[in-house]
Amino acid sequence: MVGVKRKQTDGIYDRLRSDILTMSLRPGEDIDEQALAERYGISRTPIREALIKLSADGLVAFGEKRGARITVLIIPDLPRFMEALDFNRRAVCRLAALRRHDNELQDIKTAFELFTETATSKGVGTDNLSSQVADLEMKLYVQISESGHNKYLTDAFSKLLTVGLRMMRLPFAYSPREGQTVQAYVERLIDQHARLIQAIEASDPDRAEECAADLHQSLVERLREYNEENLLGGVSMRQVTD
């Protein structure tokens, strides 16, 4: 019976997490536990347990009256988030180069192959696939982080990645009119990730940290392309109103 309840909770957790990360459940949206229970044909207990797990991920917040709500995107804190992401990425990659075991290196390569296969598949740039690619990139970084054998850093980095995952899908979801296409961005990332893994395999912490910094800069530039895109910038208001 305990196993069945845990399976129910895990299943609901996976479905809710997917809906949050693809933004089928919108940032700031209230969660109706009773409606979810009726929708899935289960009691409210596994719903509540799944929401608690999602709260630990930073994707759900409970209010004073215990009502659950999807956490808002972190736009006001984006500079601080990116700062923390950069620092943690460089730290875990450096430690991976110093401490990884041979079997962990193989796990990293397997995660990289899955990321590459999905990121280069037909249909990249669509909403569903962009979320899958972002999720697989996160799993690659978690695998790298775990090979550094510092649980505190791994936990902190994993939470950062999860909280930011709704934004991390954006680079894979669109091709700006002026900027890299999704395909070009993916090809750049694959090359950068390959060089990072080579540095980890060579046990070269300085090069691993440098590769991590390059990957972070690619993300910064990609998000800047998204934020700065203005398709109406050259349109005269006089022409619009005449």
C-alpha positions in Angstrom: 0.0 0.0 0.0 2.8 2.4 0.8 4.4 1.6 -2.5 1.2 2.4 -4.3 0.8 5.7 -2.6 4.4 6.7 -3.3 3.9 5.7 -7.0 0.8 7.9 -7.1 2.7 10.9 -5.6 5.6 10.4 -7.9 3.3 10.2 -10.9 1.4 13.4 -9.9 4.7 15.1 -9.2 6.0 14.4 -12.7 2.8 15.6 -14.4 2.6 18.8 -12.3 6.3 19.5 -12.8 6.0 19.0 -16.5 3.0 21.4 -16.7 4.8 24.0 -14.6 8.0 23.8 -16.7 6.2 24.0 -20.0 4.0 26.8 -18.5 0.8 25.0 -19.1 0.3 26.0 -15.5 1.1 29.7 -15.6 3.5 31.5 -13.2 1.5 32.9 -10.3 -1.5 30.7 -10.9 -3.4 29.3 -7.9 -3.6 25.5 -7.6 -7.0 24.0 -6.8 -6.1 20.7 -5.0 -9.7 19.4 -5.1 -9.9 20.1 -8.8 -6.6 18.2 -9.4 -7.8 15.3 -7.3 -11.0 15.0 -9.3 -9.1 15.4 -12.6 -6.7 12.5 -11.7 -9.3 10.4 -9.9 -7.3 10.2 -6.6 -7.4 11.6 -3.1 -6.0 14.9 -2.2 -3.2 13.3 -0.1 -0.9 12.4 -3.1 -1.7 15.9 -4.6 -0.6 17.6 -1.4 2.6 15.4 -1.1 3.5 16.2 -4.7 3.0 19.9 -4.1 5.3 19.7 -1.1 8.0 18.2 -3.3 7.5 20.9 -5.9 7.8 23.5 -3.1 11.2 22.1 -2.2 12.1 22.5 -5.9 11.1 26.1 -5.7 8.3 25.7 -8.3 5.3 25.9 -5.9 4.8 28.3 -2.9 2.3 27.9 0.0 0.5 30.9 1.3 -0.4 31.8 4.8 -3.6 29.8 4.5 -1.7 26.8 3.0 -3.1 27.5 -0.5 -0.6 26.5 -3.2 0.5 28.7 -6.1 2.9 28.3 -9.0 5.9 30.5 -8.2 6.4 33.5 -10.4 9.4 33.8 -12.8 12.4 35.5 -11.2 12.7 38.4 -13.6 13.3 41.1 -10.9 16.1 38.9 -9.5 17.5 37.7 -12.8 20.9 39.4 -12.5 21.5 37.8 -9.0 20.2 34.4 -10.3 22.6 34.5 -13.2 25.4 35.5 -10.9 24.7 32.5 -8.7 24.2 30.1 -11.7 27.6 31.2 -13.1 29.4 30.7 -9.8 27.9 27.3 -9.1 28.4 26.1 -12.7 32.1 26.9 -12.6 32.5 25.4 -9.1 30.9 22.0 -9.9 32.7 21.7 -13.2 36.0 22.4 -11.5 35.3 19.8 -8.8 34.2 17.3 -11.4 37.6 17.5 -13.1 39.3 17.0 -9.8 37.2 14.2 -8.3 35.3 12.3 -10.9 35.5 8.5 -11.1 35.7 6.6 -14.3 32.2 5.2 -14.0 30.9 8.8 -13.4 32.7 10.0 -16.5 30.8 7.4 -18.5 27.5 8.6 -16.9 28.3 12.1 -17.9 29.0 11.0 -21.5 25.7 9.1 -21.6 23.8 12.1 -20.4 25.6 14.3 -23.0 24.7 11.8 -25.8 21.0 11.9 -24.8 21.1 15.7 -24.7 22.8 15.9 -28.1 20.4 13.3 -29.7 17.3 15.2 -28.5 18.7 18.7 -29.2 19.5 17.8 -32.8 16.3 15.9 -33.5 13.7 17.1 -36.0 11.3 19.5 -34.4 13.7 21.4 -32.1 12.4 24.9 -31.5 8.9 23.7 -30.6 7.5 24.3 -27.1 7.4 20.6 -26.0 10.9 19.7 -27.4 12.5 22.9 -26.0 11.4 21.8 -22.5 12.8 18.3 -23.0 16.1 19.7 -24.2 16.4 22.1 -21.3 15.5 19.3 -18.9 18.2 17.0 -20.4 20.8 19.8 -20.2 19.9 20.2 -16.6 20.3 16.4 -16.0 23.7 16.6 -17.7 24.8 19.3 -15.3 23.5 17.4 -12.3 25.5 14.4 -13.4 28.6 16.6 -13.6 27.9 18.1 -10.3 27.4 14.7 -8.5 30.8 13.6 -9.8 32.4 16.5 -7.8 31.3 14.8 -4.6 30.1 17.9 -2.8 26.5 17.3 -1.8 26.0 20.9 -0.6 27.0 22.3 -4.0 25.1 19.7 -5.9 21.9 20.4 -3.9 22.3 24.2 -4.3 23.1 23.9 -8.1 20.2 21.5 -8.7 17.7 23.9 -7.1 19.1 26.8 -9.1 18.7 24.8 -12.3 15.1 23.7 -11.4 14.0 27.2 -10.5 15.4 28.6 -13.7 14.3 25.8 -16.0 11.3 27.7 -17.3 13.6 30.4 -18.6 16.3 27.9 -19.7 13.8 26.5 -22.3 13.6 29.9 -24.1 17.0 29.5 -25.9 15.7 26.3 -27.5 12.2 27.6 -28.2 12.7 30.4 -30.8 14.9 31.8 -33.5 15.2 35.6 -33.2 15.0 37.5 -36.4 18.4 39.1 -35.7 20.6 36.5 -33.9 21.4 32.8 -33.9 18.9 30.2 -35.0 18.0 27.5 -32.6 20.0 25.1 -34.7 23.1 27.3 -34.6 22.8 27.8 -30.9 22.4 24.1 -30.3 25.5 23.3 -32.4 27.5 25.9 -30.4 26.3 24.3 -27.1 27.2 20.8 -28.2 30.7 21.9 -29.1 31.1 23.7 -25.8 29.8 20.8 -23.8 32.1 18.4 -25.6 35.1 20.5 -24.7 33.9 20.7 -21.1 33.7 16.9 -20.9 37.1 16.6 -22.5 38.5 18.8 -19.8 36.8 16.7 -17.1 38.1 13.6 -18.6 41.7 15.1 -18.7 41.3 16.1 -15.0 42.1 19.7 -16.0 40.1 21.9 -13.5 41.3 25.2 -15.0 40.1 24.3 -18.5 36.9 22.8 -17.1 36.1 26.1 -15.3 36.9 28.1 -18.4 34.6 25.9 -20.5 31.8 26.4 -17.9 32.3 30.1 -18.0 32.0 30.0 -21.9 28.8 28.1 -21.6 27.4 30.6 -19.2 28.3 33.4 -21.5 26.5 31.7 -24.4 23.4 31.6 -22.2 23.7 35.2 -21.3 24.0 36.3 -24.9 21.1 34.1 -25.9 18.8 35.5 -23.3 19.9 39.0 -24.2 18.8 38.3 -27.8 15.4 37.3 -26.5 15.0 40.3 -24.2 16.2 42.8 -26.7 14.2 41.7 -29.7 11.8 44.4 -30.9 10.1 43.7 -34.2 8.3 47.1 -34.0 11.5 49.1 -33.4 11.6 50.4 -37.0 7.9 51.1 -37.4 6.8 54.7 -37.5 3.8 55.5 -35.2 2.8 58.0 -37.8 2.5 55.3 -40.4 0.5 53.1 -38.0 -2.0 55.9 -37.1 -2.4 57.5 -40.6 
